[in-house]
Amino acid sequence: MIFEDVKEVIVSSVSGKITVEEHKEDFVEVNYTIEGECDVEIKQEGEKLIIKEKPKRKKILGIINKDLKGKADITVRVPESVSVTASTVNGTVLIEGAKARKITSVNGSIVLKEARVSEVSTVNGGVSGSIALAEDLKVSAVNGSIGLDIEDIEGDGIVSTVNGSVRIRMSDLCDVTVIATAVNGRIHVDDFEDGEFKLKISTVNGSVVVERF
């Protein structure tokens, strides 16, 4: 399905995988595959496109709603100018090349491939991959590790987890001062001092490693 004149995409799922890719066209393309009892709702409100995975439910004794087993894997292809917000409960999120303003997961991993991101968070899952441009970066996890390669940074940033290690690699384009803390773990930080921006990296139970590549 093709949607024109879109500036913002909001996509959410319960159990299915969300994949967001950048392409060279000037429209947004949406495809999905359904497994089991599930629907996908898509609606365009002006310049905003909203995509929702909606597992079907049935009533028990006419009172209690029970979710039926089903999921939809959703793929969204967007132009460079379109900003994406993606959220999932029990699925995974993959952002490849696209601009993602906010990515959230409860029980699932988040994978970035040359993405442009600002806010990334998960409760039970890890965050991994590569960032082409981090803008006012906020990355957080509760029970999961964080491993990222960052090509460029604009603005201050915070990367934190509670139960997990953090490994960040940054290019020479990243003009940052790194402030790292680990309550129960080791810290290794390459020479990141006197940078234009500050990047705070922390964990409670795990190690912190920050290197250049």
MOPE-V23108 format. One record per residue. RES is the residue in one small letter. PSI is psi in degrees with one decimal (NA if undefined). Layout:
res=RES psi=PSI
res=RES psi=PSI
This chain:
res=m psi=139.5
res=i psi=136.3
res=f psi=129.5
res=e psi=163.5
res=d psi=41.6
res=v psi=132.1
res=k psi=-20.6
res=e psi=137.0
res=v psi=131.9
res=i psi=116.6
res=v psi=134.8
res=s psi=150.0
res=s psi=162.7
res=v psi=-54.5
res=s psi=-17.0
res=g psi=165.8
res=k psi=139.3
res=i psi=126.1
res=t psi=127.0
res=v psi=123.3
res=e psi=146.5
res=e psi=141.6
res=h psi=174.7
res=k psi=-3.5
res=e psi=169.1
res=d psi=15.4
res=f psi=165.6
res=v psi=132.9
res=e psi=131.1
res=v psi=129.7
res=n psi=151.5
res=y psi=156.4
res=t psi=135.6
res=i psi=137.2
res=e psi=121.1
res=g psi=-151.7
res=e psi=98.8
res=c psi=151.6
res=d psi=161.7
res=v psi=124.5
res=e psi=127.0
res=i psi=128.3
res=k psi=143.2
res=q psi=124.2
res=e psi=95.2
res=g psi=-121.8
res=e psi=7.8
res=k psi=130.7
res=l psi=124.5
res=i psi=125.2
res=i psi=124.8
res=k psi=130.0
res=e psi=129.6
res=k psi=94.5
res=p psi=141.9
res=k psi=153.0
res=r psi=156.2
res=k psi=153.4
res=k psi=137.5
res=i psi=121.1
res=l psi=22.4
res=g psi=8.6
res=i psi=-54.1
res=i psi=129.6
res=n psi=132.5
res=k psi=130.1
res=d psi=131.2
res=l psi=156.4
res=k psi=122.1
res=g psi=155.2
res=k psi=162.3
res=a psi=125.4
res=d psi=121.3
res=i psi=130.8
res=t psi=127.1
res=v psi=127.2
res=r psi=127.3
res=v psi=153.0
res=p psi=166.7
res=e psi=-33.1
res=s psi=-11.0
res=v psi=131.6
res=s psi=142.2
res=v psi=138.1
res=t psi=124.8
res=a psi=137.0
res=s psi=146.2
res=t psi=156.8
res=v psi=-60.1
res=n psi=21.9
res=g psi=-172.5
res=t psi=157.8
res=v psi=129.4
res=l psi=122.9
res=i psi=118.0
res=e psi=104.8
res=g psi=-18.6
res=a psi=169.2
res=k psi=114.0
res=a psi=115.7
res=r psi=-42.1
res=k psi=130.2
res=i psi=125.7
res=t psi=147.8
res=s psi=146.7
res=v psi=-61.0
res=n psi=73.2
res=g psi=162.5
res=s psi=158.5
res=i psi=125.9
res=v psi=130.7
res=l psi=138.0
res=k psi=102.6
res=e psi=39.0
res=a psi=162.6
res=r psi=113.4
res=v psi=159.6
res=s psi=-57.6
res=e psi=126.1
res=v psi=128.3
res=s psi=144.8
res=t psi=153.7
res=v psi=-62.9
res=n psi=85.5
res=g psi=166.7
res=g psi=167.2
res=v psi=126.0
res=s psi=164.6
res=g psi=-149.1
res=s psi=144.4
res=i psi=123.9
res=a psi=-40.9
res=l psi=122.6
res=a psi=120.1
res=e psi=112.0
res=d psi=56.4
res=l psi=134.1
res=k psi=112.6
res=v psi=127.3
res=s psi=147.8
res=a psi=154.9
res=v psi=-59.8
res=n psi=83.5
res=g psi=155.8
res=s psi=160.2
res=i psi=125.0
res=g psi=112.0
res=l psi=142.4
res=d psi=127.2
res=i psi=122.2
res=e psi=-42.6
res=d psi=151.6
res=i psi=137.4
res=e psi=120.5
res=g psi=163.3
res=d psi=159.7
res=g psi=160.1
res=i psi=127.9
res=v psi=121.3
res=s psi=148.6
res=t psi=161.6
res=v psi=-59.7
res=n psi=87.7
res=g psi=163.7
res=s psi=160.7
res=v psi=127.1
res=r psi=116.9
res=i psi=132.1
res=r psi=134.2
res=m psi=146.9
res=s psi=174.0
res=d psi=-13.0
res=l psi=-19.3
res=c psi=101.1
res=d psi=80.7
res=v psi=154.9
res=t psi=125.1
res=v psi=130.0
res=i psi=111.1
res=a psi=138.9
res=t psi=143.3
res=a psi=117.9
res=v psi=-48.6
res=n psi=66.5
res=g psi=171.4
res=r psi=162.3
res=i psi=130.6
res=h psi=120.2
res=v psi=125.3
res=d psi=-174.5
res=d psi=93.3
res=f psi=86.6
res=e psi=153.4
res=d psi=34.0
res=g psi=164.6
res=e psi=-36.5
res=f psi=159.0
res=k psi=134.8
res=l psi=111.9
res=k psi=127.1
res=i psi=128.6
res=s psi=153.3
res=t psi=158.1
res=v psi=-57.2
res=n psi=89.4
res=g psi=179.2
res=s psi=163.3
res=v psi=123.8
res=v psi=125.8
res=v psi=121.0
res=e psi=163.2
res=r psi=153.8
res=f psi=NA
